[in-house]
């Protein structure tokens, strides 16, 4: 089993434990990109390559050279529009991404953000530092409990499921989900209530935005939709910034009508003078919710598991497979580590 290994912008130290990397390198014929002429490297090694671990473009020309290719692993974890997916589907080449590795880490951060919004943990901390802290009941005038509350989800993939699994301790009155890619019956079997976007926004005290960005949902949460939220309700943005119209967000949070937490932004890093930084009623996190060593090293573990299955003539199960009906509708930005 010959593997081309070209994981940039990821690194081996970032996504493999020492044990898993030794098993990967020692168990297979791994050819590592050496930093030279990429086209020449691929031309030399694609003809007898079985598995490709790479985010590099794989258009029709390159795929034509890879007559023995069985699988492409995108360890950046997004399905990018730089692959001829139709050619892969026709040839039975798996296109895989270990996209679920960050779900639990982001879910825990999202729950923490919701608690902080509800109880003013971050805001009262800031007041304490500048000497304007409010003791006792005075500091809890707009606080509320998560327990017994109404929760809503926009999107319900790996991240949504991981977050929903953390909620039973809060005995939710309802958990509503809007996800047009999942049928009502499927959602019901997962223990949540299927709902329209408007229902999620109007009936929830805490709305978790966990949808992938697609050709259909850019700025899904615009001025009209945000205005549907209950006064004092909390919006927690954890997935992709493009789902939310940040200009509309700036308008509504400036009025104090809703509380917001976000881990993602339209431009990252956020420019130092960006007016976004001065918005009130917002809890900011600099795209760090999933950036844990334990989560990153799960990438290598899942890749290794599926490489083993493929080498034994079995279908991959640990990574997510690109689907013909949806993959070209994905619009996630690639990781930028510059």
Secondary structure, DSSP 8 states (H G I E B T S, - for coil): -EEEEE-TTS-HHHH--HHHHHHHHHHSEEEE--SS-HHHHHHHHGGG-SEEEE-S-B-HHHHHH-TT--EEE-TT-S--TTB-HHHHHHHT-EEEE-GGGGHHHHHHHHHHHHHHHHHTHHHHHHHHHTT----GGGGGTT---STT-EEEEE--SHHHHHHHTT-GGG--SEEEEE-TTS-HHHHHHTT-EE--HHHHHHH-SEEEE----BTT-TT-B-HHHHTTS-TT-EEEE-S-GGGB-HHHHHHHHHTTSSEEEES--SSSS--TT-GGGG-TTEEE--S-TT--HHHHHHHHHHHHHHHHHHHTT----SSEE--TTTGGGB--------
